[in-house]
Amino acid sequence: MDAQRNKLNFALDLIYWQDLKKSGVVFGSILVLLLSLALFSVLSVVAYLSLVTLTISLSFRLYKNVMSAVQKTGEGHPYKQYLEMDLSLSEAKVHEVADSVARHVTGFMTELRRLFLVEDMVDSLKFALFLWVLTYIGAWFNGMTLIIIGLVAVFTLPKVYDTYKVQIDDRLELARSKIKAAWKLVQEKIPLPGKKKPE
């Protein structure tokens, strides 16, 4: 439980830009990766990223070897601690992740079955409306564009809201009251089922 809380706190620190360097590196890296995937094939992006990583790693290893030879220090392999790191997955952790994935997939499939087989008419109609809206969104944007917009929104909207919370809350309350007034007016003008007309 503490590990999940630590991961959540770390993610919130990134999103709220508590440490500018970490947030900038994470946001910039993910944005460059997504833009690369939008412009090039997945295979090309993976190959180029791997090539860049290997070039940096090889250059650093050669630099350390040359410095070790010049200074006659005999430091050894610069990546020794990473090469000796245990990468095996514990059976318990694998089972825990598999159980969690199975639970989520089962819940998702059960919900889809309920919606597509019209167990509840209102929920299925809401789902149909949602799918209809998705057709328009899909016509305007492709999936990668939506992911990029989502990433930018995740890294900007919480910080903007945190900075301008009072002004945004005031505007939202004003909008909410106008919507309520408009809805009340619509209810008075249009007779809705189950609503008695005043005599």
VEXDREN-2710 file (C-alpha; in Angstrom, 1 decimal):
% VEXDREN-2710
k/r/px/py/pz
1/MET/0.0/0.0/0.0
2/ASP/2.9/2.4/0.8
3/ALA/4.5/1.6/-2.5
4/GLN/1.3/2.6/-4.3
5/ARG/1.0/5.8/-2.2
6/ASN/4.7/6.7/-3.0
7/LYS/4.1/6.1/-6.7
8/LEU/1.0/8.3/-6.6
9/ASN/2.8/11.1/-4.7
10/PHE/5.7/10.9/-7.2
11/ALA/3.2/11.2/-10.1
12/LEU/1.4/14.1/-8.5
13/ASP/4.8/15.8/-7.8
14/LEU/5.6/15.5/-11.6
15/ILE/2.2/16.7/-12.7
16/TYR/2.3/19.7/-10.3
17/TRP/5.9/20.6/-11.3
18/GLN/7.2/20.4/-7.7
19/ASP/10.7/19.6/-9.1
20/LEU/11.0/21.6/-12.4
21/LYS/13.9/19.5/-13.7
22/LYS/12.2/16.1/-13.2
23/SER/8.9/17.3/-14.5
24/GLY/10.6/18.9/-17.5
25/VAL/12.6/15.8/-18.4
26/VAL/9.6/13.5/-18.0
27/PHE/7.2/15.8/-19.9
28/GLY/9.8/16.6/-22.7
29/SER/10.8/12.9/-23.1
30/ILE/7.3/11.6/-23.4
31/LEU/6.3/14.5/-25.7
32/VAL/9.2/13.9/-28.0
33/LEU/8.5/10.2/-28.1
34/LEU/4.8/10.7/-28.9
35/LEU/5.6/13.3/-31.6
36/SER/8.1/10.9/-33.1
37/LEU/5.5/8.1/-33.1
38/ALA/3.1/10.5/-34.8
39/LEU/5.6/11.2/-37.6
40/PHE/7.5/7.9/-38.0
41/SER/6.7/4.2/-37.7
42/VAL/7.0/2.5/-34.3
43/LEU/9.9/0.3/-35.7
44/SER/11.9/3.4/-36.8
45/VAL/11.3/5.2/-33.5
46/VAL/12.4/2.1/-31.4
47/ALA/15.4/1.5/-33.7
48/TYR/16.6/5.2/-33.5
49/LEU/16.0/5.4/-29.7
50/SER/18.0/2.2/-29.2
51/LEU/20.8/3.4/-31.5
52/VAL/21.0/6.7/-29.6
53/THR/21.1/4.9/-26.2
54/LEU/23.7/2.5/-27.5
55/THR/25.8/5.4/-28.9
56/ILE/25.7/7.2/-25.6
57/SER/26.5/4.1/-23.6
58/LEU/29.4/3.1/-25.9
59/SER/30.8/6.6/-25.8
60/PHE/30.7/6.8/-22.0
61/ARG/32.4/3.3/-21.8
62/LEU/35.2/4.4/-24.2
63/TYR/35.6/7.7/-22.3
64/LYS/36.0/5.8/-19.0
65/ASN/38.4/3.3/-20.5
66/VAL/40.6/6.1/-22.0
67/MET/40.5/8.1/-18.7
68/SER/41.4/4.9/-16.7
69/ALA/44.3/4.2/-19.1
70/VAL/45.6/7.7/-19.0
71/GLN/45.3/8.1/-15.2
72/LYS/46.3/4.4/-14.6
73/THR/43.5/4.0/-12.1
74/GLY/42.0/0.6/-13.2
75/GLU/38.5/1.5/-12.2
76/GLY/37.0/-1.4/-14.1
77/HIS/33.7/-1.5/-16.0
78/PRO/31.7/1.7/-15.5
79/TYR/28.4/-0.2/-15.7
80/LYS/29.4/-3.0/-13.3
81/GLN/26.7/-2.3/-10.7
82/TYR/24.0/-2.4/-13.4
83/LEU/25.4/-5.6/-14.9
84/GLU/25.3/-7.3/-11.5
85/MET/21.8/-6.1/-10.8
86/ASP/19.2/-8.9/-10.3
87/LEU/16.5/-8.6/-13.0
88/SER/14.5/-11.7/-12.1
89/LEU/10.9/-11.3/-11.3
90/SER/9.5/-12.9/-8.2
91/GLU/6.8/-15.5/-8.7
92/ALA/4.6/-13.7/-6.2
93/LYS/4.9/-10.3/-8.0
94/VAL/4.1/-12.0/-11.4
95/HIS/1.0/-13.6/-9.8
96/GLU/-0.1/-10.3/-8.2
97/VAL/0.2/-8.4/-11.5
98/ALA/-1.6/-11.2/-13.4
99/ASP/-4.4/-11.3/-10.9
100/SER/-4.9/-7.6/-11.1
101/VAL/-4.9/-7.6/-14.9
102/ALA/-7.4/-10.5/-14.9
103/ARG/-9.7/-8.7/-12.5
104/HIS/-9.6/-5.5/-14.6
105/VAL/-10.2/-7.4/-17.9
106/THR/-13.0/-9.4/-16.4
107/GLY/-14.7/-6.2/-15.0
108/PHE/-14.3/-4.5/-18.4
109/MET/-15.7/-7.4/-20.3
110/THR/-18.6/-7.7/-17.9
111/GLU/-19.4/-4.0/-18.3
112/LEU/-19.2/-4.2/-22.1
113/ARG/-21.5/-7.3/-22.1
114/ARG/-24.0/-5.4/-19.9
115/LEU/-23.9/-2.4/-22.2
116/PHE/-24.0/-4.1/-25.6
117/LEU/-26.8/-6.6/-24.5
118/VAL/-28.9/-3.7/-23.2
119/GLU/-29.3/-4.9/-19.6
120/ASP/-30.2/-1.3/-18.6
121/MET/-31.7/0.8/-21.4
122/VAL/-30.6/4.1/-20.0
123/ASP/-26.9/3.0/-19.6
124/SER/-26.9/1.5/-23.1
125/LEU/-28.3/4.7/-24.6
126/LYS/-25.7/6.8/-22.7
127/PHE/-23.0/4.4/-24.1
128/ALA/-24.4/4.8/-27.6
129/LEU/-24.3/8.6/-27.2
130/PHE/-20.7/8.3/-26.0
131/LEU/-19.8/6.1/-29.0
132/TRP/-21.5/8.6/-31.4
133/VAL/-19.5/11.5/-29.9
134/LEU/-16.3/9.4/-30.3
135/THR/-17.0/9.0/-34.1
136/TYR/-16.9/12.8/-34.4
137/ILE/-13.8/13.1/-32.3
138/GLY/-12.2/10.3/-34.4
139/ALA/-13.0/12.2/-37.5
140/TRP/-11.3/15.3/-36.2
141/PHE/-8.2/13.8/-34.6
142/ASN/-6.3/10.6/-34.8
143/GLY/-5.4/8.6/-31.7
144/MET/-1.8/9.9/-31.4
145/THR/-3.0/13.5/-31.5
146/LEU/-5.5/12.8/-28.7
147/ILE/-2.8/11.2/-26.6
148/ILE/-0.5/14.2/-27.1
149/ILE/-3.3/16.6/-26.2
150/GLY/-4.0/14.4/-23.1
151/LEU/-0.3/14.5/-22.1
152/VAL/-0.1/18.3/-22.5
153/ALA/-3.4/18.7/-20.5
154/VAL/-2.2/16.4/-17.7
155/PHE/1.0/18.4/-17.3
156/THR/-0.6/21.9/-17.6
157/LEU/-4.2/21.9/-16.4
158/PRO/-3.5/20.9/-12.8
159/LYS/-0.8/23.5/-12.4
160/VAL/-2.9/26.2/-14.0
161/TYR/-5.8/25.3/-11.7
162/ASP/-3.5/25.2/-8.7
163/THR/-2.1/28.7/-9.6
164/TYR/-5.5/30.3/-10.5
165/LYS/-7.8/28.3/-8.2
166/VAL/-9.8/31.2/-6.9
167/GLN/-10.5/32.9/-10.2
168/ILE/-11.3/29.5/-11.9
169/ASP/-13.7/28.5/-9.1
170/ASP/-15.5/31.8/-9.3
171/ARG/-16.0/31.4/-13.1
172/LEU/-17.1/27.8/-12.7
173/GLU/-19.7/28.8/-10.0
174/LEU/-21.0/31.6/-12.3
175/ALA/-21.3/29.1/-15.2
176/ARG/-22.9/26.5/-13.0
177/SER/-25.6/29.0/-11.8
178/LYS/-26.3/30.1/-15.3
179/ILE/-26.7/26.5/-16.5
180/LYS/-29.0/25.8/-13.5
181/ALA/-31.1/28.9/-14.4
182/ALA/-31.3/27.9/-18.1
183/TRP/-32.3/24.3/-17.1
184/LYS/-35.0/25.6/-14.8
185/LEU/-36.3/27.8/-17.6
186/VAL/-36.3/24.8/-20.0
187/GLN/-38.2/22.7/-17.4
188/GLU/-40.8/25.4/-17.0
189/LYS/-41.3/25.7/-20.8
190/ILE/-41.3/22.0/-21.8
191/PRO/-43.5/19.6/-20.0
192/LEU/-41.4/16.6/-18.9
193/PRO/-42.8/13.1/-18.2
194/GLY/-43.7/12.7/-14.5
195/LYS/-43.9/16.4/-13.9
196/LYS/-47.3/17.8/-13.0
197/LYS/-48.4/21.0/-14.6
198/PRO/-49.5/23.8/-12.3
199/GLU/-53.3/24.2/-12.5
END
